[in-house]
Amino acid sequence: MHKQGNQLVFSSRFGFGLALSLIAALSAPVVVSAIIPRGGDNPIGSLTAKAGNWQTTPTQTLTTATYQMSLSGDGQRLAALTSDGTSLSVWDTQSGTLLTTVTANEPNDGFSTVAISRDGTQVAAIKYTSPTDQRLVVQAVEDGRILLNKPLNLTQLPPPEEGYITQPYASGIVFSPDGKQVITQFAYGTKPLSEPFGSAMYNSLSFHDISTGEVTHSVDLMGIDDKSPVAFMISPDGNLLASLSADYSSTTLSDFGIISRVTLWQRNQKNGFDYLSTLPTPEDGSAIFNVAFTNSNLLNLITTSSFSNLIASKPSQTRLETWNPQTAAQVSSAVLPVENCVKPDGAVLSPDGTGYYSSYPDTGTCFGDIQTGAFQKLSDQPFAYKMVTFSGNGNRLAITNGQNVQIFSKSQN
């Protein structure tokens, strides 16, 4: 298991070996900012102004060994999953107070992913007891009430072919923008016993009503998006879905956390989702590392212009691209300041669309402002983070090094 940016990339706990990742705070509200028009090669990045007036020292440090996190919309509450997966906790990021802890009851039980609702009142997790028993658990933060506890697995998995293994896995969990539903992605795949990777055989998104436990609708991703699932996200208004997938036929791609396909789905009049578009596959050797919806239902992408150069540890141009899901056309593109701050697989887009966080070996970490081109470095922040996540309003950031969590905030003046 390894982490990149705010993405958690890992192989199944049960040895299936399909790489997948999770993107935190995907349903948070975001706002589009102006960037350099497509075709311009002007790099953005300057030390002449502060990028959003971020405080460069943490406003709070939480003592929790975590490998995955989720911030509420205003960033005042943080859900953190421990590195061993045996418990999750919810913290008040202003006071540093531990609000609640949920612990796996049995020795073989654990949690594989966690999310907190936009208003911070509910926490959801996928709990496993065995490869064939994975459950969705939703709990109230204030009083610990279990709001939902239901199985995610298919009732019966198809028997594997001789020399192959079939394995179920869950790759993501997100609250709907209104907090009334939890969306999960569940899949199973098959792989040769002698190979580390396989292919997906079933891949579906399910919308679970928290009050009734019923699946109100689902999206079958197979046929249109049949690669290995990486993650999914829902737009701030709930009308668009983006499924991210990759062809993990090599360990190189999985190690870097490459996203090779972005597929868009649109809500229909029956409250389900229909296929909308697929962003064109890069033909210039570039790769996608980070994706975020904007408040105008566009998509922001962090890409690199040369994946081969990145593998060889050579300088590689990093771009911030904006795409229109309706037309699958690129709206604009800007070059990020690689030489000063940005590493392609270490850049994380702010969900408010105004900036990004990035880290680069030997040069530290920084906040960048998309609109002004300014960025500010965090001089005391070493290149040792394990995961990064923004709050929905883009005003707070949580960074973990695996041993504790540091909270950064924008200043009020």
C-alpha positions, 0 to 999 in steps of 0.5 A, spaced: 500 500 500 502 507 498 499 514 498 500 519 493 497 526 494 490 525 496 489 519 493 490 512 496 493 507 492 493 500 494 492 492 492 486 489 496 487 487 503 486 480 501 491 479 495 487 480 489 492 485 487 487 490 483 490 497 484 485 502 486 485 509 489 480 514 493 479 521 492 477 525 498 471 530 499 469 529 492 462 532 493 464 538 496 462 545 493 467 548 488 468 554 484 471 555 477 477 560 477 480 563 470 486 560 468 491 561 462 487 559 455 488 553 451 494 553 447 498 558 452 505 555 454 505 561 460 507 557 466 503 560 473 507 561 479 510 567 482 513 569 489 510 576 488 503 574 492 501 570 497 496 564 494 490 565 498 493 567 504 494 560 507 497 560 514 504 556 513 504 553 520 499 548 522 493 551 526 492 544 529 496 538 530 492 531 531 495 525 534 492 520 530 496 515 526 492 515 519 492 513 512 486 516 510 482 522 511 475 526 510 474 533 511 467 536 512 465 542 508 467 547 512 473 543 515 471 543 522 471 536 522 475 530 520 474 523 519 481 519 520 482 511 519 488 508 522 493 505 518 491 498 521 484 499 519 482 497 525 478 503 528 476 510 525 475 517 529 472 523 528 476 530 530 474 537 531 479 540 527 479 547 531 479 545 538 483 538 537 478 534 541 476 527 539 469 527 538 468 519 537 471 513 535 469 507 532 472 500 533 472 493 529 469 488 534 472 482 531 480 480 530 479 479 523 474 485 522 477 492 519 475 498 515 478 500 508 475 507 507 472 512 510 468 519 509 464 524 513 458 528 510 458 535 508 455 538 515 460 533 519 454 530 522 455 523 519 461 518 518 460 512 513 465 507 512 466 500 508 467 494 513 470 488 512 470 481 516 472 477 510 473 477 502 466 475 501 463 480 507 464 487 506 459 492 509 456 499 509 456 502 516 453 509 517 454 512 524 451 519 527 457 523 530 454 526 536 451 520 539 454 514 536 447 511 533 448 506 527 444 509 522 445 504 517 449 497 517 448 493 510 452 488 506 455 490 499 457 484 496 453 480 491 449 474 493 453 469 489 460 470 485 461 466 479 466 461 480 473 462 477 476 459 471 482 454 473 488 457 474 484 464 476 482 467 482 475 471 483 475 476 488 470 482 491 473 489 493 470 496 494 473 502 492 470 508 494 465 511 498 462 518 498 456 522 501 451 525 496 451 533 497 445 533 501 447 528 506 441 523 505 445 518 501 451 514 501 454 512 494 459 506 494 463 503 488 463 495 489 466 491 484 469 484 483 475 481 478 479 475 476 486 474 475 491 469 474 494 466 480 501 467 477 500 474 476 499 480 480 494 484 476 487 482 473 481 485 470 474 487 472 468 483 471 463 487 475 463 494 477 457 498 479 455 504 483 450 504 488 446 509 491 444 507 498 438 511 502 440 512 509 433 512 512 431 506 509 437 502 507 434 501 500 438 502 493 435 507 490 438 507 483 445 504 481 450 505 475 453 499 471 460 501 469 461 495 465 461 495 458 463 503 457 468 503 463 471 496 464 478 498 466 480 497 473 476 502 477 480 507 481 475 512 484 469 516 482 466 522 484 459 526 484 458 533 482 456 539 487 449 539 485 449 531 484 447 531 477 454 528 474 458 522 476 465 521 474 468 514 474 476 514 474 479 507 471 486 505 469 489 499 465 494 497 471 497 492 466 504 494 469 506 495 476 509 502 473 502 504 472 500 502 479 505 505 483 504 512 480 497 512 481 495 513 473 488 515 471 487 513 464 480 514 463 475 519 465 468 517 464 462 522 465 455 520 467 449 525 467 442 524 472 436 523 468 429 524 469 428 518 472 433 520 477 438 514 475 444 516 471 446 515 463 452 515 460 454 522 457 461 522 455 469 520 455 474 524 455 479 523 450 485 518 451 491 522 451 496 521 445 502 525 447 504 520 452 501 524 458 498 522 464 492 524 469 494 524 476 488 528 480 481 530 478 476 535 481 469 537 479 468 545 479 461 548 481 460 550 474 460 542 472 466 542 469 472 538 470 479 540 473 485 535 471 492 535 473 496 532 468 504 531 466 506 532 459 511 526 459 510 520 463 516 517 460 520 523 463 517 522 469 519 515 470 526 517 468 526 522 474 527 527 468 523 534 468 516 533 466 511 539 464 505 539 469 499 542 467 492 544 470 487 542 465 479 544 465 474 540 461 467 540 459 464 534 460 458 535 456 462 536 450 468 532 452 472 538 450 478 541 453 476 549 455 483 551 458 490 549 460 495 552 464 503 550 466 504 549 473 511 551 476 514 544 476 521 547 477 519 551 484 514 546 487 510 542 483 511 534 482 505 531 478 503 525 482 504 530 488 499 535 486 492 536 489 487 540 487 483 544 491 475 542 491 473 550 491 477 550 484 481 556 486 488 553 488 492 546 489 497 543 494 503 540 492 510 537 494 516 536 491 523 532 493 528 537 496 524 543 495 518 542 500 511 543 499 507 549 497 500 552 496 498 555 489 493 560 487 490 558 480 487 565 478 493 569 480 499 564 479 502 566 486 504 560 490 507 560 497 512 555 500 511 551 507 518 551 509 517 547 515 513 542 512 518 536 509 517 531 503 514 526 508 506 527 507 502 520 506 495 523 504 492 530 503 485 532 503 482 539 502 475 541 506 469 542 501 470 550 501 477 550 500 479 554 506 482 548 510 487 542 509 489 536 512 496 533 511 498 526 515 505 523 515 502 517 518 503 519 525 499 525 526 495 530 522 496 537 521 491 542 519 492 548 515 487 554 514 487 560 510 488 567 514 481 571 516 485 577 513 
